[in-house]
């Protein structure tokens, strides 16, 4: 008989659940659409090319902000893509078409961080941020919690083991 999950593992699972809820909410925001054969750029500081179109599938390659990928197939919101000869799946929320990307972060942009340039490319600007902060007074606490969750790590084996212990095969 397997031991019951401990309160520490439940807290970790709770944090994982919160992270998955945040990821789910982000996944529901409209991602751009790319046709097979087109090019797209990574618009986040780093992204993962995965073996399957799932967030917990193994990584096949790390992608850096600004990297270009060739879209092979759309499985919205995931895209099968190729980067320097390596194929895998990347989530559409990490991508922007190369034309929009070059307008947003072209060589003429000075004094802006990478995050600011890519946020602007997605329509997030100081006015939008101000309204968002008015609508969400606890926004900073939420960001702090997401940072805490992101600082934790676990393995797929640990998650599957925890599920099995709880009878969630």
N, C-alpha and C positions, 0 to 999 in steps of 0.2 A: 504494500500500500504506500503510495507516495505521500510525503509530508504535506500538510496544508500550507498554502502560501502565507508568508510572514507579513506583518504590518509594513515592514520596510519594502517588501516587494509590491505590496498593494499601493504604497505611496508612489513608488517608481512607476507602477502601471497607471496610477491616476495622472501622474505628470505626462506619461506617454499618451494617455487618453486625451488630455488637454491639448498636447501638441498635435495629435491626429485631428482633433476638432478644428484647431486653427488651420491646419493644412487643408482640411475638407472645405472650410469656408473660403480659403484662398483658391482652391481648385474650382469652386463654383463661380468665381469671377470670370468674365469672358476672356478666354485666351484667343490670341490671334489664330487665323487659319492659314495653313501653308499647303500648297499643292505639291505633289511629288515632282522632283526635279528642280525645285526652287532652293534658294539659299536663305539661311536665317542666321542671326547672330545671337549669341548668349548675352543677355542683358542683366544678369545677376553676377555678383562677384565670382561665384563658382557654381557649377551645376554638375550633375552626374549623368553619364550615359549608362543606362542600365541594361541588363540582359533581357528583361521582360518589361512590359508597360505597367509596372507596379512600383510604388514607392519603396517597398522593402526588398525588391529583387536585387541581386548582387550587382555591384558596380563593374563595368567593363573599362571605363575611362573617365577621368576627371576632366571637366571642361572649365576653362577660365572665361571671365567676362571679356567679351569682344571676339571670342573664337567664332569661326564660321562653321556651320554644319550644312550638309546637303540633305534635304528632306527626301526620304525614300517612299514613305507611306504614312498616311494620316490614320490614327486610331484615337480620335479626339477623346480626351485632351492630350493624349500622348502622340509622339511622332517617332517613327523609326527613322533614324538619321545616321549619316556617315560623317565621321570626323577623322581626317588623315588616315583613311583606310580602315578605321575601326567602326563597326556598326553596332547600334544599340538603340535604346529608347530614351527620349528626353521629354520632359513635360513642357507643354506649350507655353506655360506661364513664365518660363525662363528664356523665351525666344522673342525676337522681334525681326520683322523683315529687314533686309540689309539696307533698303532705301530709307526707311524711317529711322533706322539706327544711325546711319551716316549723317542725317540731318540733325539728329539730337546730340550726337557726340562728335561731330566733325572737328577738324583741326582748328576751326575758328573759335571753339569754346575754350575760354580761359577763366581761371579762378573758380571753376566748378569741380566738385568731386565726381568720381565715377557714379556714385549712388545718386547724386543730384541730377546728373545728365540722363541716366536711365529712367529715373522717376519722372523727369520732365517729358521724356519720350512716351511715357504711358499716361500723360495728362495730369500728373500729380505736381502741383505747384504751391507756392506759399498761400495763395488764396484758398485753394482746396484744403490744404493742411489746416489753416485757421478754422474753416467751417467744420472740419472733421474733429478738431480738438473741442469746439463748442458742443458738438453733438455727443462726444465721448469724453466726459470730464475725467475719467480714470484711465485715460489712454496711456500715460507714462507707466502706471502700475501694470497695465497689460503688457507693455513692451518689456518691462523688467521681468515679468513672469515668463514670457517667451524666451528671453535670454537665459533665465535659469533652467528652463526645460531643455533648450538647445545645448547647454553646457553638460547635460547628462548624456550618457551613451549606453547603449545596450546592443546585444547581438540578436539576430533573427532567431538563433537557437534558443536564447534565453526567453524570448517572447513566446516561441512555440512550446517550450517546456512549461512556462507559466500557464499557458492556455490548457495544456494537457493536465496539469495538476488541478486546475479548476474544473475539469470535466468538459472543456470547450474544444473538443477535437475538431 
